[in-house]
Amino acid sequence: MFNLGSVSTPSTTSDEKGKHVKVLVLGSGPAGYAAALYAARAELEPVVLTGMQLGGQAALTYTIENYPGFPTGVGGPELGELFQKQAEHFGAVTEFDLANAVDFSQRPFKVMTESGEYLADSVIISTGASPNHLNIPKEEEMTGRGVSYCATCDGWFFKDKKVVVVGGGDSALEEGLFLTRYASEVTIIHRRDELRAGAILQNRALGHEKIKFLWNTIVTEVIGEEKVESVKLKNVNTDEESVLETDGVFIFIGHTPNTQIFEGQLELDDNGYIKVNNLMETSVEGVFAGGEAADPHFRQVVTSAGMGAAAAIQATRYLEAQEA
Ligand SMILES: Cc1cc2nc3c(=O)[nH]c(=O)nc-3n(C[C@H](O)[C@H](O)[C@H](O)COP(=O)(O)OP(=O)(O)OC[C@H]3O[C@@H](n4cnc5c(N)ncnc54)[C@H](O)[C@@H]3O)c2cc1C
């Protein structure tokens, strides 16, 4: 599917301190590869560290209907692969690696990774976000045994089975609708009595014969020995508790930015998002950020890609000014 790792590393020079690159992009989602495309076309030979999820969250999504240029939608993994190919076509290099720590106190910036260390003249952070957990008993233990955060990845395992979806936003409804392809019944459990999701998705889900809704309800425990067997529920208005039999629990209750490694290095907001100005500049000159790692508001493929592109344009200007 994707090309893992790089075939060449034209932009890097290695010494005992690590590989030295002009532009290091952290993350391989829409923001990361858009940044890499722009930096590559500026002949900065960017290196992209993929992190654990090549293609980012978009690659986990079955279909994306609101990315411009695809009149009938495009598969999430396919779009991720196109982003990667386009950036690499112009000279970006993909490294299957994860940043563990950074030192932005001096230039070149230092980025410590699973496989070694990079020195970078500029860094573009596009580490995106990860799904929130409910943090209830047995959630972690049952992950991969019925608890999932990705319908596209795991839906197939629930052919003719009953599943619950937790959440009331766009992701919950999109993924709930996707799960109707496999599951015999999808129960969407939402803690409020109205949905946050957009109107089109609401209409599709509310009118779907396989989808049921449980309103004003939270999941308080996952129950099962080898695999998920049921969930314990609580009505938030009456405090009444009940147990619902299910084979799968799909959780879509928002995301937390993947910015922990930047704590103490960059200014973050109270929710952990990297603070950027409208030029995608962070609190450290030469370090830029784009996409969901720096965006609590829009959180879309198109907006993330746009921020990534903007970050790379600004990084290019910054490097040009350094050379002048
Ligand atoms: C289920 C679901 C459905 C969605 N549907 C849509 C939709 O229909 N339309 C739409 O526009 N948007 C949709 N979105 C949102 C969209 O996917 C995101 O807005 C977009 O992917 C964000 O892009 P990003 O590049 O900022 O971050 P991400 O896509 O989150 O990518 C982050 C990247 O950073 C990497 N990374 C993380 N930490 C590190 C590290 N320490 N070192 C190196 N790399 C790291 C990860 O491996 C990943 O490659 C959906 C999201 C989900 C979860």
The ligand as an SDF file (V2000), in Angstrom:
LIG
                    3D

 53 58  0  0  0  0  0  0  0  0999 V2000
  -12.5230    8.5350   12.0370 C   0  0  0  0  0  0  0  0  0  0  0  0
  -12.1620    9.8410   11.3910 C   0  0  0  0  0  0  0  0  0  0  0  0
  -12.8400   10.2970   10.2760 C   0  0  0  0  0  0  0  0  0  0  0  0
  -12.4890   11.5160    9.6910 C   0  0  0  0  0  0  0  0  0  0  0  0
  -13.1670   11.9250    8.5610 N   0  0  0  0  0  0  0  0  0  0  0  0
  -12.7960   13.0830    7.9530 C   0  0  0  0  0  0  0  0  0  0  0  0
  -13.4350   13.5100    6.7400 C   0  0  0  0  0  0  0  0  0  0  0  0
  -14.3300   12.8530    6.2040 O   0  0  0  0  0  0  0  0  0  0  0  0
  -13.0190   14.6870    6.1840 N   0  0  0  0  0  0  0  0  0  0  0  0
  -12.0330   15.4660    6.7280 C   0  0  0  0  0  0  0  0  0  0  0  0
  -11.6920   16.4990    6.1580 O   0  0  0  0  0  0  0  0  0  0  0  0
  -11.4270   15.0830    7.8710 N   0  0  0  0  0  0  0  0  0  0  0  0
  -11.7820   13.9110    8.4960 C   0  0  0  0  0  0  0  0  0  0  0  0
  -11.1590   13.5320    9.6550 N   0  0  0  0  0  0  0  0  0  0  0  0
  -10.1390   14.4350   10.2420 C   0  0  0  0  0  0  0  0  0  0  0  0
   -8.8190   14.3460    9.4860 C   0  0  0  0  0  0  0  0  0  0  0  0
   -8.4510   13.0010    9.3290 O   0  0  0  0  0  0  0  0  0  0  0  0
   -7.7660   15.1360   10.2460 C   0  0  0  0  0  0  0  0  0  0  0  0
   -8.1960   16.4640   10.3820 O   0  0  0  0  0  0  0  0  0  0  0  0
   -6.4330   15.1560    9.5300 C   0  0  0  0  0  0  0  0  0  0  0  0
   -5.9700   13.8460    9.2640 O   0  0  0  0  0  0  0  0  0  0  0  0
   -5.3980   15.8840   10.3870 C   0  0  0  0  0  0  0  0  0  0  0  0
   -4.1950   15.8910    9.6800 O   0  0  0  0  0  0  0  0  0  0  0  0
   -2.7920   16.1250   10.3950 P   0  0  0  0  0  0  0  0  0  0  0  0
   -1.7740   15.9130    9.3430 O   0  0  0  0  0  0  0  0  0  0  0  0
   -2.7990   17.4000   11.1200 O   0  0  0  0  0  0  0  0  0  0  0  0
   -2.6810   15.0110   11.5290 O   0  0  0  0  0  0  0  0  0  0  0  0
   -2.8900   13.4270   11.5390 P   0  0  0  0  0  0  0  0  0  0  0  0
   -3.7030   12.9900   10.4020 O   0  0  0  0  0  0  0  0  0  0  0  0
   -3.3530   13.1450   12.9280 O   0  0  0  0  0  0  0  0  0  0  0  0
   -1.4160   12.8800   11.3310 O   0  0  0  0  0  0  0  0  0  0  0  0
   -0.4530   12.9910   12.3380 C   0  0  0  0  0  0  0  0  0  0  0  0
    0.8050   12.3100   11.8910 C   0  0  0  0  0  0  0  0  0  0  0  0
    1.8410   12.5740   12.8470 O   0  0  0  0  0  0  0  0  0  0  0  0
    2.5250   11.3720   13.1440 C   0  0  0  0  0  0  0  0  0  0  0  0
    3.1340   11.5250   14.4710 N   0  0  0  0  0  0  0  0  0  0  0  0
    2.5380   11.6150   15.6850 C   0  0  0  0  0  0  0  0  0  0  0  0
    3.4610   11.7400   16.6660 N   0  0  0  0  0  0  0  0  0  0  0  0
    4.6600   11.7300   16.0460 C   0  0  0  0  0  0  0  0  0  0  0  0
    6.0080   11.8040   16.4900 C   0  0  0  0  0  0  0  0  0  0  0  0
    6.2890   11.9210   17.8030 N   0  0  0  0  0  0  0  0  0  0  0  0
    7.0100   11.7490   15.5860 N   0  0  0  0  0  0  0  0  0  0  0  0
    6.7380   11.6350   14.2510 C   0  0  0  0  0  0  0  0  0  0  0  0
    5.4740   11.5660   13.7690 N   0  0  0  0  0  0  0  0  0  0  0  0
    4.4660   11.6040   14.6510 C   0  0  0  0  0  0  0  0  0  0  0  0
    1.4680   10.2950   13.0200 C   0  0  0  0  0  0  0  0  0  0  0  0
    2.0590    9.0170   12.8180 O   0  0  0  0  0  0  0  0  0  0  0  0
    0.7160   10.7920   11.7850 C   0  0  0  0  0  0  0  0  0  0  0  0
    1.3850   10.3810   10.6120 O   0  0  0  0  0  0  0  0  0  0  0  0
  -11.4530   12.3020   10.2420 C   0  0  0  0  0  0  0  0  0  0  0  0
  -10.7640   11.8440   11.3670 C   0  0  0  0  0  0  0  0  0  0  0  0
  -11.1080   10.6270   11.9430 C   0  0  0  0  0  0  0  0  0  0  0  0
  -10.3280   10.1400   13.1370 C   0  0  0  0  0  0  0  0  0  0  0  0
  1  2  1  0
  2  3  1  0
  2 52  2  0
  3  4  2  0
  4  5  1  0
  4 50  1  0
  5  6  2  0
  6  7  1  0
  6 13  1  0
  7  8  2  0
  7  9  1  0
  9 10  1  0
 10 11  2  0
 10 12  1  0
 12 13  2  0
 13 14  1  0
 14 15  1  0
 14 50  1  0
 15 16  1  0
 16 17  1  0
 16 18  1  0
 18 19  1  0
 18 20  1  0
 20 21  1  0
 20 22  1  0
 22 23  1  0
 23 24  1  0
 24 25  2  0
 24 26  1  0
 24 27  1  0
 27 28  1  0
 28 29  2  0
 28 30  1  0
 28 31  1  0
 31 32  1  0
 32 33  1  0
 33 34  1  0
 33 48  1  0
 34 35  1  0
 35 36  1  0
 35 46  1  0
 36 37  1  0
 36 45  1  0
 37 38  2  0
 38 39  1  0
 39 40  1  0
 39 45  2  0
 40 41  1  0
 40 42  2  0
 42 43  1  0
 43 44  2  0
 44 45  1  0
 46 47  1  0
 46 48  1  0
 48 49  1  0
 50 51  2  0
 51 52  1  0
 52 53  1  0
M  END
$$$$
